[in-house]
Amino acid sequence: MSSKKTSGLNYFSEDSAGFRVQPKTVLIMSLVYIGIVVLLHIYSKLGAPATPGAQPPSPTDSPNNAEQPHTEETL
Protein backbone atom coordinates (compact mmCIF):
# COMPACT_ATOMS: atom_id res chain seq x y z
CA MET A 1 0.00 0.00 0.00
CA SER A 2 2.00 2.85 -1.26
CA SER A 3 0.56 6.29 -1.37
CA LYS A 4 2.11 9.06 -3.36
CA LYS A 5 1.87 12.45 -1.68
CA THR A 6 2.38 15.55 -3.73
CA SER A 7 3.33 18.85 -2.27
CA GLY A 8 1.91 22.08 -3.59
CA LEU A 9 -0.91 22.56 -6.03
CA ASN A 10 -1.52 20.31 -8.96
CA TYR A 11 -2.60 22.63 -11.80
CA PHE A 12 -2.78 20.01 -14.51
CA SER A 13 -4.26 16.60 -14.14
CA GLU A 14 -3.65 14.06 -16.84
CA ASP A 15 -7.31 13.09 -17.12
CA SER A 16 -8.51 16.55 -18.20
CA ALA A 17 -8.65 17.49 -21.83
CA GLY A 18 -8.39 20.95 -23.30
CA PHE A 19 -6.10 23.90 -23.61
CA ARG A 20 -3.45 24.06 -20.90
CA VAL A 21 -2.04 27.41 -19.82
CA GLN A 22 0.21 27.98 -16.88
CA PRO A 23 -0.79 30.65 -14.35
CA LYS A 24 2.37 32.64 -15.07
CA THR A 25 1.40 32.85 -18.76
CA VAL A 26 -2.07 34.15 -17.86
CA LEU A 27 -0.55 36.78 -15.59
CA ILE A 28 1.86 38.00 -18.26
CA MET A 29 -0.87 38.12 -20.92
CA SER A 30 -3.12 40.10 -18.55
CA LEU A 31 -0.39 42.63 -17.78
CA VAL A 32 0.38 43.08 -21.48
CA TYR A 33 -3.31 43.68 -22.20
CA ILE A 34 -3.58 46.25 -19.39
CA GLY A 35 -0.44 47.99 -20.67
CA ILE A 36 -1.83 48.23 -24.20
CA VAL A 37 -5.08 49.73 -22.92
CA VAL A 38 -3.20 52.31 -20.84
CA LEU A 39 -1.01 53.27 -23.81
CA LEU A 40 -4.04 53.67 -26.05
CA HIS A 41 -5.66 55.97 -23.49
CA ILE A 42 -2.51 58.08 -23.31
CA TYR A 43 -2.28 58.19 -27.10
CA SER A 44 -5.87 59.37 -27.40
CA LYS A 45 -5.32 62.17 -24.88
CA LEU A 46 -2.02 63.46 -26.28
CA GLY A 47 -3.01 64.12 -29.82
CA ALA A 48 -4.66 61.49 -31.84
CA PRO A 49 -5.27 62.72 -35.38
CA ALA A 50 -8.61 64.41 -35.94
CA THR A 51 -11.32 62.60 -37.80
CA PRO A 52 -10.98 63.00 -41.56
CA GLY A 53 -13.01 65.85 -42.96
CA ALA A 54 -13.47 67.58 -39.62
CA GLN A 55 -12.26 71.15 -39.48
CA PRO A 56 -11.21 72.88 -36.29
CA PRO A 57 -13.48 75.72 -35.23
CA SER A 58 -12.34 79.13 -36.38
CA PRO A 59 -11.94 81.94 -33.83
CA THR A 60 -14.93 83.81 -35.29
CA ASP A 61 -17.24 80.86 -34.61
CA SER A 62 -17.06 81.18 -30.85
CA PRO A 63 -19.79 83.24 -29.16
CA ASN A 64 -17.25 85.43 -27.32
CA ASN A 65 -15.67 86.59 -30.57
CA ALA A 66 -18.87 87.03 -32.53
CA GLU A 67 -18.87 90.05 -34.77
CA GLN A 68 -20.89 92.94 -33.47
CA PRO A 69 -22.96 94.87 -35.97
CA HIS A 70 -21.11 97.92 -37.18
CA THR A 71 -22.89 101.15 -36.54
CA GLU A 72 -21.65 104.39 -37.98
CA GLU A 73 -21.79 107.30 -35.68
CA THR A 74 -21.94 110.71 -37.18
CA LEU A 75 -20.16 113.50 -35.43
N, CA, C and O of each residue as an XYZ file, in Angstrom:
300
protein
N       0.823     -1.151      0.000
C       0.000      0.000      0.000
C       0.889      1.243      0.000
O       1.283      1.764      1.043
N       1.168      1.665     -1.149
C       2.003      2.854     -1.264
C       1.123      4.027     -1.688
O       0.309      3.931     -2.606
N       1.314      5.081     -1.014
C       0.561      6.291     -1.375
C       1.559      7.367     -1.777
O       2.585      7.579     -1.131
N       1.224      8.015     -2.837
C       2.107      9.060     -3.358
C       1.546     10.413     -2.924
O       0.439     10.785     -3.311
N       2.304     11.134     -2.130
C       1.872     12.449     -1.680
C       2.579     13.511     -2.522
O       3.787     13.459     -2.753
N       1.791     14.456     -2.960
C       2.375     15.553     -3.734
C       2.310     16.820     -2.901
O       1.330     17.069     -2.199
N       3.322     17.583     -2.985
C       3.335     18.852     -2.265
C       2.985     19.973     -3.240
O       3.346     19.923     -4.416
N       2.290     20.965     -2.745
C       1.909     22.084     -3.590
C       0.623     21.802     -4.344
O      -0.054     20.803     -4.102
N       0.306     22.684     -5.246
C      -0.914     22.555     -6.028
C      -0.658     21.799     -7.317
O       0.401     21.925     -7.932
N      -1.611     21.037     -7.700
C      -1.524     20.308     -8.963
C      -2.423     21.029     -9.965
O      -3.643     20.862     -9.935
N      -1.830     21.829    -10.853
C      -2.598     22.627    -11.801
C      -3.147     21.783    -12.941
O      -4.253     22.023    -13.424
N      -2.382     20.810    -13.359
C      -2.782     20.012    -14.509
C      -2.956     18.563    -14.074
O      -2.058     17.966    -13.480
N      -4.087     18.029    -14.370
C      -4.262     16.603    -14.140
C      -4.292     15.925    -15.510
O      -4.782     16.493    -16.486
N      -3.789     14.765    -15.562
C      -3.655     14.063    -16.838
C      -4.997     13.631    -17.418
O      -5.089     13.359    -18.615
N      -6.028     13.565    -16.601
C      -7.306     13.095    -17.124
C      -8.167     14.211    -17.705
O      -9.247     13.938    -18.231
N      -7.721     15.450    -17.624
C      -8.509     16.545    -18.198
C      -8.027     16.838    -19.615
O      -6.835     16.780    -19.918
N      -8.984     17.151    -20.456
C      -8.650     17.491    -21.835
C      -8.876     18.977    -22.043
O      -9.683     19.590    -21.344
N      -8.181     19.545    -22.983
C      -8.391     20.953    -23.304
C      -7.081     21.709    -23.371
O      -5.991     21.137    -23.339
N      -7.232     22.996    -23.463
C      -6.100     23.902    -23.612
C      -5.453     24.127    -22.252
O      -6.136     24.483    -21.291
N      -4.159     23.924    -22.164
C      -3.449     24.058    -20.901
C      -2.589     25.311    -20.930
O      -1.760     25.493    -21.821
N      -2.800     26.167    -19.946
C      -2.042     27.408    -19.819
C      -1.578     27.522    -18.382
O      -2.356     27.337    -17.446
N      -0.322     27.824    -18.220
C       0.213     27.977    -16.883
C      -0.228     29.316    -16.300
O      -0.452     30.269    -17.047
N      -0.354     29.399    -14.991
C      -0.786     30.651    -14.354
C       0.135     31.832    -14.651
O      -0.328     32.966    -14.772
N       1.428     31.571    -14.767
C       2.373     32.644    -15.070
C       2.088     33.226    -16.454
O       2.199     34.438    -16.644
N       1.726     32.394    -17.412
C       1.402     32.854    -18.758
C       0.157     33.727    -18.742
O       0.109     34.741    -19.438
N      -0.839     33.356    -17.969
C      -2.067     34.149    -17.865
C      -1.760     35.507    -17.239
O      -2.292     36.526    -17.679
N      -0.920     35.529    -16.231
C      -0.545     36.778    -15.587
C       0.166     37.708    -16.558
O      -0.146     38.897    -16.621
N       1.109     37.182    -17.305
C       1.856     37.999    -18.263
C       0.933     38.523    -19.366
O       1.023     39.690    -19.747
N       0.058     37.673    -19.872
C      -0.867     38.116    -20.917
C      -1.809     39.200    -20.386
O      -2.135     40.137    -21.115
N      -2.243     39.090    -19.147
C      -3.120     40.102    -18.553
C      -2.392     41.431    -18.395
O      -2.960     42.483    -18.685
N      -1.156     41.397    -17.944
C      -0.386     42.628    -17.778
C      -0.108     43.304    -19.117
O      -0.145     44.531    -19.211
N       0.168     42.517    -20.145
C       0.380     43.083    -21.481
C      -0.896     43.746    -21.979
O      -0.844     44.837    -22.548
N      -2.027     43.109    -21.774
C      -3.308     43.676    -22.201
C      -3.585     44.991    -21.472
O      -3.997     45.966    -22.101
N      -3.367     45.029    -20.166
C      -3.582     46.249    -19.394
C      -2.645     47.344    -19.879
O      -3.058     48.499    -19.991
N      -1.398     47.007    -20.167
C      -0.440     47.989    -20.673
C      -0.858     48.571    -22.013
O      -0.710     49.772    -22.239
N      -1.376     47.741    -22.900
C      -1.831     48.231    -24.200
C      -3.003     49.186    -24.031
O      -3.060     50.220    -24.698
N      -3.936     48.855    -23.150
C      -5.085     49.731    -22.922
C      -4.632     51.073    -22.355
O      -5.130     52.116    -22.778
N      -3.707     51.066    -21.417
C      -3.202     52.313    -20.841
C      -2.511     53.145    -21.908
O      -2.722     54.356    -21.973
N      -1.693     52.527    -22.743
C      -1.009     53.268    -23.805
C      -1.989     53.854    -24.808
O      -1.780     54.966    -25.293
N      -3.045     53.135    -25.126
C      -4.041     53.672    -26.050
C      -4.781     54.856    -25.439
O      -5.116     55.803    -26.151
N      -5.040     54.823    -24.146
C      -5.665     55.969    -23.487
C      -4.747     57.182    -23.523
O      -5.201     58.294    -23.789
N      -3.471     56.979    -23.259
C      -2.509     58.081    -23.305
C      -2.412     58.636    -24.718
O      -2.379     59.852    -24.905
N      -2.367     57.767    -25.704
C      -2.279     58.193    -27.097
C      -3.496     59.021    -27.489
O      -3.359     60.011    -28.208
N      -4.672     58.637    -27.036
C      -5.875     59.374    -27.400
C      -5.914     60.742    -26.729
O      -6.496     61.675    -27.283
N      -5.317     60.884    -25.564
C      -5.318     62.173    -24.877
C      -4.252     63.119    -25.413
O      -4.451     64.334    -25.382
N      -3.141     62.610    -25.898
C      -2.019     63.458    -26.283
C      -2.055     63.960    -27.714
O      -1.187     64.745    -28.095
N      -2.981     63.558    -28.492
C      -3.011     64.121    -29.823
C      -3.254     63.113    -30.900
O      -2.487     63.011    -31.858
N      -4.285     62.389    -30.753
C      -4.661     61.492    -31.837
C      -5.100     62.358    -33.010
O      -5.660     63.434    -32.799
N      -4.863     61.919    -34.226
C      -5.268     62.723    -35.377
C      -6.781     62.925    -35.392
O      -7.550     62.056    -34.982
N      -7.181     64.097    -35.878
C      -8.611     64.412    -35.937
C      -9.286     63.527    -36.968
O      -8.636     62.965    -37.850
N     -10.576     63.414    -36.844
C     -11.317     62.604    -37.800
C     -11.225     63.242    -39.175
O     -11.255     64.467    -39.286
N     -11.116     62.449    -40.211
C     -10.981     62.997    -41.556
C     -12.201     63.832    -41.932
O     -13.342     63.435    -41.696
N     -11.938     64.988    -42.516
C     -13.011     65.851    -42.961
C     -13.462     66.838    -41.911
O     -14.177     67.787    -42.232
N     -13.070     66.647    -40.676
C     -13.469     67.576    -39.623
C     -12.515     68.758    -39.616
O     -11.299     68.592    -39.712
N     -13.078     69.947    -39.501
C     -12.261     71.146    -39.477
C     -12.309     71.745    -38.079
O     -13.356     71.734    -37.432
N     -11.186     72.264    -37.614
C     -11.206     72.883    -36.292
C     -12.037     74.160    -36.335
O     -12.103     74.823    -37.370
N     -12.665     74.506    -35.225
C     -13.483     75.723    -35.227
C     -12.616     76.953    -35.391
O     -11.538     77.045    -34.805
N     -13.085     77.892    -36.186
C     -12.344     79.128    -36.384
C     -12.616     80.069    -35.225
O     -13.639     79.925    -34.554
N     -11.736     81.029    -34.966
C     -11.938     81.944    -33.834
C     -13.219     82.757    -33.940
O     -13.764     83.166    -32.915
N     -13.715     83.003    -35.146
C     -14.928     83.807    -35.288
C     -16.188     83.000    -35.014
O     -17.274     83.573    -34.927
N     -16.069     81.681    -34.876
C     -17.245     80.859    -34.612
C     -17.651     80.854    -33.142
O     -18.783     80.505    -32.807
N     -16.732     81.240    -32.269
C     -17.061     81.185    -30.850
C     -17.965     82.351    -30.479
O     -17.844     83.425    -31.068
N     -18.859     82.172    -29.524
C     -19.794     83.245    -29.164
C     -19.106     84.463    -28.559
O     -19.632     85.571    -28.666
N     -17.953     84.294    -27.932
C     -17.255     85.426    -27.323
C     -16.653     86.345    -28.368
O     -16.507     87.544    -28.128
N     -16.303     85.804    -29.520
C     -15.674     86.592    -30.565
C     -16.633     86.898    -31.708
O     -16.195     87.238    -32.807
N     -17.910     86.785    -31.466
C     -18.873     87.028    -32.535
C     -18.803     88.488    -32.964
O     -18.623     89.390    -32.146
N     -18.948     88.689    -34.245
C     -18.865     90.053    -34.767
C     -20.081     90.839    -34.328
O     -21.216     90.369    -34.412
N     -19.819     92.037    -33.862
C     -20.887     92.940    -33.473
C     -21.301     93.739    -34.712
O     -20.462     94.051    -35.557
N     -22.553     94.060    -34.819
C     -22.965     94.868    -35.973
C     -22.286     96.228    -35.926
O     -22.201     96.870    -34.879
N     -21.810     96.646    -37.085
C     -21.105     97.917    -37.175
C     -22.130     99.045    -37.306
O     -22.988     99.033    -38.188
N     -22.017     99.976    -36.440
C     -22.893    101.155    -36.538
C     -22.001    102.364    -36.780
O     -20.960    102.528    -36.143
N     -22.418    103.181    -37.684
C     -21.646    104.386    -37.982
C     -22.215    105.530    -37.179
O     -23.410    105.821    -37.232
N     -21.364    106.154    -36.456
C     -21.787    107.301    -35.676
C     -21.364    108.561    -36.420
O     -20.227    108.691    -36.872
N     -22.263    109.433    -36.527
C     -21.939    110.709    -37.184
C     -21.580    111.729    -36.119
O     -22.235    111.824    -35.081
N     -20.564    112.466    -36.381
C     -20.156    113.495    -35.426
C     -20.540    114.846    -35.889
O     -20.272    115.832    -35.203
